Amino acid sequence: MSVTREDVVKSAVRLFKERGFLSTTIQDIAEDCGIAKGSVYKYFPSKEDLFSEVFDQCHNDYFDQVDELTRLPGLLPEEQFVQQIILRFRYFIEYKHILVEFTELPIQQDPKFQPLRHKVRGRLIRWHSECLLHVYGDKINPYLWDLVSIYRAILKEYLFWIVYEEKSLSLEETAMFILDKLDVLVKHLVASDPKPLLKQASFERYLSWGLADRQGEREQILTEIFLEMDSTLNVLPAGAEHRSELKGLYHFIQTEVRKAEPNLPLLQASLYYLEREKRLKSLVIQLRNIIHSGI
């Protein structure tokens, strides 16, 4: 039986999820796939590289579920916000060995993992700001980044208690409690109009996913992303017709993103289509981030 890169990742996700990083070996993953240990190294040079792929994929899957939730009809902004908190708690509880405990692992210092961590943090920060604006509107703009910081701290603290201390804590009640306290905080901020402590610049390092120190190198960044995308497309397990279609979109994006006035609707539609391929998802997200950030 032929084992693909995707098969290796699926086994790694399952084993890391069940046992955690330290208690899972490359040999365990190889045996789970029914292949020799050396065959895993053909796809991933180290366990750290494989964990990084799993970490990235888990976050991509989480945001896929978030996107599905945002498209549910009939939910008020407050109701959607509560459901998003519940989803986050449930997902991070299920994947706690991958998404929560990594901060205590040596991989946190891995040079390949650090940029990925910045990227994920930036994506979460941007998402939290969008959620808060959706619920409270433009009136919170002056205090948005202070609210983002407070909201992230609340989520992190309650997730710890839910995962490790109070397993009987109701996710629904906790989500409602958080929304209620944010309501009080927002009302107080709007009424008292204090001077904000944090601004977007405070988060720019993460919002730019570690690229903030390369603002003047947009072309180099795009070249690196497109080279990796081209390489990935060449080995993508897809039929010739589908691969040709993907490459056509890839070449269109390559040309359009470098224009002074790109066709944004077509560009976004093309990126969305490419993003459906899991192995291209992270690269597409990086491209979208560059477009939105104006790098």
DOPA-457688 format. One record per atom (N, C-alpha, C): x, y, z; residue in three letters. Coordinates in steps of 0.2 Angstrom, whole numbers, plus 5000, padded with zeros to 4 digits. Example, Ala and Ser with C-alpha at 12.3 -4.5 7.8 and 13.67 -1.06 7.14 Angstrom:
DOPA-457688
506649725039Ala506249785039Ala506649845039Ala506449895035Ser506849955036Ser506450005039Ser
This chain:
DOPA-457688
500449945000Met500050005000Met500450065000Met500350114996Ser500650174995Ser500450225001Ser500950255004Val500750295010Val500950365008Val500550415008Thr500650485006Thr500850525011Thr501050585010Arg501250635015Arg500650655019Arg500050655016Glu499450665020Glu499250615025Glu499450555023Asp499350495027Asp499750505034Asp500350525033Val500850525038Val500650585043Val500350635040Val500150695044Val499450675048Val499050635045Lys498450615048Lys498650565054Lys499150525053Ser499350485059Ser499650525064Ser500050575062Ala500350615067Ala499850655071Ala499350685068Val498850725071Val498450675076Val498350615075Arg497950575079Arg498450555085Arg499050535084Leu499450515090Leu499750575094Leu499850635091Phe500050695095Phe499450715099Phe498850705096Lys498250725100Lys498150685106Lys498250615105Glu498150565110Glu498650565116Glu499250575113Arg499850565118Arg500250625119Arg500250675115Gly500650735116Gly501350725112Gly501650785111Phe502350785107Phe502850735110Phe502950745117Leu503550705120Leu503450635120Leu502750615121Ser502650535121Ser502550505115Ser502550545109Thr502550515102Thr503150515099Thr503350465096Thr504050455092Thr503850445085Thr504350465081Ile504350455074Ile504150375072Ile504450335076Gln504350265076Gln503650245077Gln503350275082Asp502550265083Asp502150285077Asp502350345074Ile501950365068Ile502050325062Ile502750295061Ala502850255056Ala502450185056Ala502450165062Glu502050095063Glu501350105062Glu501050165064Asp500350185063Asp500250185056Asp500650205052Cys500550215045Cys500750145041Cys501050095045Gly501250035042Gly501850045037Gly502350095039Ile502950105034Ile503550105039Ile504150105036Ala504750105039Ala504850175042Ala505250185047Lys505350245050Lys505750295045Lys506150265041Gly506450305036Gly506050345031Gly505450305030Ser504950335025Ser504650395028Ser504550405034Val504250465037Val504750525036Val505450505037Tyr505950565036Tyr505950585028Tyr505750545024Lys505650565017Lys505250635016Lys504750635020Tyr504250695020Tyr504450745025Tyr504750725031Phe504850775036Phe505550755039Phe505950805039Pro506650795042Pro506750775049Pro506250805053Ser506250795060Ser505550785063Ser505450765069Lys504850765073Lys504650835074Lys505050885075Glu504850955075Glu504550985069Glu504850965063Asp504450985057Asp503850955056Asp503750895058Leu503050855058Leu502550885062Leu502750905068Phe502350935073Phe502151005071Phe502651045068Ser502451105065Ser501851105060Ser501951055056Glu501451045050Glu500751025054Glu500750985059Val500150965063Val499851025066Val500251065069Phe500051125073Phe499751175068Phe500051185062Asp499751225057Asp499051205054Asp499051135053Gln498451105050Gln497851105055Gln498051095062Cys497451105067Cys497151175067Cys497651225067His497351295067His496951305060His497151275055Asn496751285048Asn496151255049Asn496051195052Asp495451165053Asp494951195057Asp495251225063Tyr494951265067Tyr494551325064Tyr494951365060Phe494651415056Phe494151395051Phe494251335048Asp493751315044Asp493051305047Asp493051285054Gln492451275058Gln492251345060Gln492651395061Val492451465063Val492051495057Val492351475051Asp492051505045Asp491351475044Asp491251415045Glu490651385044Glu490151415049Glu490351425055Leu489951455061Leu489751525059Leu490151565056Thr489951635054Thr489451635048Thr489351575045Arg488851575039Arg488151545041Arg488151525048Leu487451505050Leu486951555050Leu486351545047Pro485851595047Pro485551605054Pro485251665054Gly484851685060Gly485151695067Gly485851705067Leu486151715073Leu486251785074Leu486051815080Leu486251885081Leu487051885083Leu487351945082Pro488051955083Pro488251925090Pro487851945095Glu488051915102Glu487951835102Glu487451815099Glu487351735099Glu487951705095Glu488151735090Gln488751705086Gln489351715090Gln489451765094Phe490051775098Phe490051725103Phe489551705106Val489551655112Val489651585109Val489451575103Gln489551505099Gln490251505097Gln490551555096Gln491251555094Gln491751545100Gln491551565106Ile491951555112Ile491851485113Ile491251455113Ile491151385114Ile491551335110Ile491551355103Leu491851315098Leu492651315100Leu492851375102Arg493651385103Arg493751335109Arg493351345115Phe493451295120Phe493451225119Phe492951205115Arg492851135113Arg493451105109Arg493651145104Tyr494151125099Tyr494851125103Tyr495051175107Phe495651175110Phe495651125116Phe495151105119Ile495151055124Ile495250985120Ile494950975114Glu495050915111Glu495750905108Glu496050965106Tyr496750965104Tyr497250995109Tyr497150985115Lys497551025120Lys498251005120Lys498450935118His499150915118His499550955112His499150975107Ile499451015101Ile499451085102Ile498851115104Leu498651185103Leu498751225110Leu498851185116Val498851215122Val499551205125Val499751145125Glu500351125129Glu501051135125Glu501051155119Phe501651175116Phe502051225119Phe501751265123Thr502151325126Thr502651295131Thr502551235134Glu502951205139Glu503451155135Glu503451155129Leu503851105125Leu504551135122Leu505051095121Pro505651125118Pro505551155111Pro505051125108Ile504851155101Ile504751225101Ile504551255106Gln504351325107Gln504951365104Gln505551335105Gln506151375104Gln506451355097Gln506151305093Asp506351285087Asp506351345082Asp506851355078Pro506851415074Pro506351405068Pro506151345066Lys505651335061Lys504951345064Lys504851335070Phe504251335073Phe504051405075Phe504551445077Gln504451515080Gln504051565074Gln504251565068Pro503851605063Pro503151575062Pro503051515063Leu502351485062Leu501951505068Leu502251505074Arg501951535080Arg501751605079Arg502151645077His501951715076His501351725071His501451685065Lys500851685060Lys500251665063Lys500251615067Val499551585070Val499351645075Val499751665079Arg499551725084Arg499251785081Arg499551805075Gly499351855071Gly498651845068Gly498551785066Arg497851765063Arg497351765069Arg497551745075Leu497051745080Leu496851815083Leu497451855083Ile497351925085Ile496851955080Ile496951945074Arg496551985069Arg495851955069Arg495751895070Trp495051865071Trp494751895077Trp495051895083His494751925089His494551995088His494952035084Ser494752105083Ser494152105079Ser494052065074Glu493452065070Glu492852045073Glu492951995078Cys492351975082Cys492152025086Cys492552065090Leu492352115094Leu492052175090Leu492252185085Leu491952245080Leu491252215078Leu491252155077His490552135074His490052135080His490252125086Val489752135091Val489652205094Val490152245094Tyr490052305097Tyr490152365092Tyr490352355086Gly490352405081Gly490852455082Gly490852515078Asp491352555077Asp491552595084Asp491052595088Lys491152635095Lys491752615099Lys491952555097Ile492552525101Ile493152535098Ile493152565092Asn493852575088Asn494352605092Asn494252665096Pro494752685100Pro495052645105Pro494752595108Tyr494952545113Tyr495052475110Tyr494952465104Leu494952395101Leu495552355103Leu496152385103Trp496752335104Trp496752325112Trp496552375116Asp496552355123Asp496052305124Asp495452305121Leu494952255122Leu495152185119Leu495552185113Val495852125111Val496252095116Val496752135119Ser497152105124Ser496852075130Ser496352115132Ile495952085138Ile495552025136Ile495252025131Tyr494851965128Tyr495251905128Tyr495851915125Arg496351855124Arg496551825131Arg496651875135Ala496851855142Ala496351815146Ala495751835145Ile495151805148Ile495051735145Ile495051725138Leu495051665135Leu495551615137Leu496151635138Lys496751595140Lys496651575147Lys496451615151Glu496351595158Glu495751545159Glu495251555156Tyr494651515157Tyr494751445154Tyr495151445148Leu495351385145Leu495751345149Leu496251375153Phe496651335158Phe496251305163Phe495751345166Trp495351315171Trp494851255168Trp494651265162Ile494151215159Ile494551155158Ile495151155155Val495551095153Val495851065159Val496151105164Tyr496551065169Tyr496251065176Tyr495851115178Glu495551115185Glu494851095186Glu494451135182Glu493651125183Glu493351095177Glu493451035176Lys493150995170Lys492351005170Lys492051015175Ser491351015176Ser491051085174Ser491551135173Leu491351205171Leu490951205165Leu490351235165Ser489951235159Ser490251285153Ser490351255147Leu490651295142Leu490151355140Leu489551335140Glu488951385138Glu488951445143Glu488951425150Glu488951475155Glu489551515155Glu490151485154Thr490751525154Thr490751575148Thr490451555142Ala490451595137Ala489951655138Ala489451645141Met488951695142Met489251745148Met489551715152Phe489951755158Phe490451805155Phe490851775150Ile491351815147Ile490951875143Ile490451855139Leu490151905135Leu489851965140Leu489551945145Asp489251985150Asp489752035153Asp490352015155Lys490852055157Lys491152105152Lys491152075146Leu491452125140Leu490952175139Leu490252155140Asp489752215139Asp489852265144Asp489952245150Val490052295156Val490752335154Val491252305152Leu491852345151Leu491752385145Leu491452365140Val491352415134Val490952475136Val490452465140Lys489952515142Lys490352565146Lys490852545150His491252585154His491752625150His492052595145Leu492552625141Leu492252685137Leu491652665134Val491352715130Val491052775134Val490852765140Ala490552815145Ala491152855147Ala491652825149Ser492252865153Ser492752895148Ser492752865142Asp493252885136Asp493952895139Asp494252845142Pro494952845144Pro495452845138Pro496052865139Lys496552865134Lys496752795133Lys496752765127Pro496952695126Pro497652685127Pro497852625130Leu498452605131Leu498852575125Leu498452535121Leu498752495116Leu498452515109Leu498852515104Lys498652535097Lys498852475093Lys498652475086Gln498752425082Gln499552415081Gln499952465082Ala500652455081Ala500952405086Ala500552405092Ser500852355097Ser500752285095Ser500252275090Phe500152205088Phe500452195081Phe500752245078Glu500952235071Glu501452175070Glu501852165074Arg502352105074Arg501952045072Arg501452035075Tyr501051975075Tyr500551975069Tyr500252035068Leu499752045063Leu500152035056Leu500752055056Ser501152045049Ser501451975049Ser501351935054Trp501551865055Trp502351865054Trp502651905058Gly503451905058Gly503751935052Gly503351975048Leu503652005042Leu503752075043Leu503552105049Ala503552175050Ala504252205048Ala504852165050Asp505452185049Asp505752185041Asp505252165037Arg505352155030Arg504952195026Arg504652255028Gln504252295025Gln504452315018Gln505152325017Gly505352345011Gly505552295006Gly505352235008Glu505552175004Glu504952135001Glu504452174999Arg503852144997Arg503952094991Arg504352114986Glu504452074981Glu504852004982Glu505352014987Gln505651954989Gln505251904993Gln504751934997Ile504251895001Ile503851854996Ile503551894991Leu503151864986Leu503451804982Leu504151824980Thr504451774976Thr504551704980Thr504751714987Glu504851654991Glu504151614991Glu503651654992Ile502951614993Ile502751584987Ile502851614981Phe502651584974Phe503151524973Phe503751534974Leu504251474973Leu503951414977Leu503851424983Glu503551364987Glu502851344985Glu502451384983Met501851364980Met501851324974Met502351344969Asp502451314963Asp502751244964Asp503251234969Ser503451174971Ser502951124974Ser502451154978Thr501951114981Thr501451094976Thr501351134971Leu500851114965Leu501151064961Leu501751054960Asn502051004956Asn502050934959Asn501950934966Val501950864969Val501250854972Val500750894971Leu500050894974Leu499750824971Leu499450784975Pro499150724973Pro498450744969Pro498550764963Ala497950784960Ala497950754952Ala497350754949Gly497350734942Gly497650794938Gly497850774932Ala498150824927Ala497750884926Ala497150874925Glu496650924923Glu496550974929Glu496450944935His496450984941His497051024943His497650994942Arg498251024943Arg498351084938Arg498151074932Ser498151124927Ser497751184929Ser497151164931Glu496751224934Glu497051264939Glu497351224944Leu497651264950Leu498251304948Leu498651274943Lys499151314941Lys498951374937Lys498351374933Gly498151434930Gly497951484935Gly497651464940Leu497451514945Leu498051544949Leu498551504950Tyr499151524953Tyr499551574949Tyr499551564942His499851614938His499451674937His498851674937Phe498451734938Phe498551774944Phe498551734950Ile498751774956Ile499451804956Ile499951764953Gln500551794953Gln500651854949Gln500251864943Thr500251924939Thr499851974943Thr499251964945Glu498752014948Glu499052044954Glu499352004959Val499552034965Val500152084964Val500452084959Arg500952134958Arg500752194954Arg500152194952Lys499852254949Lys499752314954Lys499852374951Ala499652434955Ala498952434958Ala498452414954Glu497752414955Glu497552344953Glu497652294958Pro497452224956Pro496652224956Pro496352174953Asn495652154953Asn495552114959Asn495352154965Leu495352124971Leu494752064971Leu494152074969Pro493652024969Pro493851964966Pro494151964960Leu494451904956Leu495051874960Leu495451914963Leu496051894966Leu495851854973Leu495351884976Gln495051844982Gln494751784981Gln494351784975Ala494051724973Ala494551664971Ala495051684968Ser495551634966Ser495951614972Ser496051654977Leu496451634983Leu495951584987Leu495351604987Tyr494851554991Tyr494851484988Tyr494851484981Tyr494851424978Tyr495551384979Tyr496051414979Leu496751384980Leu496751354988Leu496451394992Glu496451384999Glu496151315001Glu495751294996Arg495351234998Arg495851174998Arg496451184995Glu496951124995Glu497351135001Glu497351085005Lys497651095012Lys498351115012Lys498751085007Arg499451095007Arg499551165004Arg499151195002Leu499251264999Leu498951315004Leu498551295009Lys498151345013Lys498651395017Lys499151375020Ser499551415024Ser499851475019Ser500051445013Leu500351495008Leu499851545006Leu499251525005Val498751565002Val498551625008Val498551595014Ile498451645020Ile499051695020Ile499651675019Gln500151725019Gln500051775014Gln499851755008Leu499751805002Leu499151845004Leu498651825007Arg498051865008Arg498251915014Arg498751895018Asn498951945023Asn499351995020Asn499751985016Ile500152035012Ile499752085009Ile499252055005Ile498752105002Ile498352145006Ile498152125012His497752165017His498152215020His498852185022Ser499252235026Ser499552285022Ser499552275016Gly499952335012Gly500652325012Gly500952265014Ile501652255014Ile501952275007Ile
